[in-house]
């Protein structure tokens, strides 16, 4: 049974930083593209960043230069370092695992990030 467990969300002031973690189990981590998505209240879920099984990364334009995605295949964990946070980054952040061959998708339960003074 695949499980993705996010942690690291919380309340932070504008300009602050947070690091999200997503620990995966029940799957072959190295065969999956790992990603972070977010959903703000009343809006659709959107891609934030991905880290492919081949080592390439992709970011939405609004977070480039502020967010960094990384992964540790030995720990089955993907991270999202978020710096210079803005109020518009407030959302529930979800971890995603996408099997690159079978094209299965798995989701975590989400972690709330609130940027407010």
N, C-alpha and C positions, 0 to 999 in steps of 0.2 A: 504494500500500500504506500503510495507516494504521499509524502508530507513536506510542505514548505512552511516554515515557521519564521515569521518576520519579528524583528525586535529593533529597538532604538528610536522609535518615534517619540514625540513629545511636544511641549510648548517651548518655543525659542523666540527671542526678539529679532526684529529685522537686522540683517547683517551678521547674524549668528550662524553657527554650524551644527550639524547633526550627522551622525553616521548610522545608516540603516544596515542591518544584517539579515540575511535569509539563509537559514540552515535547511538543507535538503536531506531527505532520507527515502529509502525504498526505490531508488532509481540509480541508473548509471550517470552520475553527474556530468562526467566529461563528454557525454554524447549529446548534451543539451545546450542550446543557446539559453542563457539566463538573462532575464530582463526585469526592469522595474517599470511599472505603470502607475498612474495616479488618477484619482477621480475626485474632483472638487464637488461640493454640494450643488446639485442641480445641473451638473455638466456630465458629458460622456467621459468614459475612461480613455486616457491618452498615454501613448508611449513616452517614457522618460529617457530610458537608456537600455541598450542591450550589449551583451558580451557573448560573442559566438563561441562555439566549441573550437573553432579554428583560430581564435585569438583576436578577432576584430571587434571594435566597439562602434557604437552608433548612439548619437544623442539628438534629442529634439533641440531646435535652435535656441529656444529660450533658456536652456540650462547649460549650453556650451560655455566652457571656461569657468563655470561655478561648481558643477557636479562631476564626480568621477566614479565610474563603475569599475569594480575589480572583482576577481574571483580567485578562490583558493581551492583547487581541485582536490587537494589532499584532505581538506576539511569539509568538502561538499558545501561550501558557503560562498555566497555572493554578497558584495557590499555596495552601498551607495554613499559616498562621501558628499555631503551637501554643504557648500560654503556660500557666504554672501546671500543668505536666504532672504526672500522677499515675501510680502504678504500673499502674492499670487501663487506662491508655492504651496500654500495651505491646501491640503487634500488628504485623502486616505491613499497610502502608497501600498501597492500590491507587488509581490514577487511572482514572476512567471518563469516556468521552465518549458521550453519548446524542444521536443525531440527532433533533431535535424533530418532524420530519415523517415521515421514513422509519423512525424508531424502531429504527435499528441501534444496537448497543452495541459499544464497543471498550474493551479493558482494557490497562493497563500491566502490567509484570512484577512490580511491588510493591517496596516499600522497607521495611526493618525499622526499627521505632522501639522502643527498649527504655528504659524509665524505671525506674531502679534506683539505689540508693545503694551 
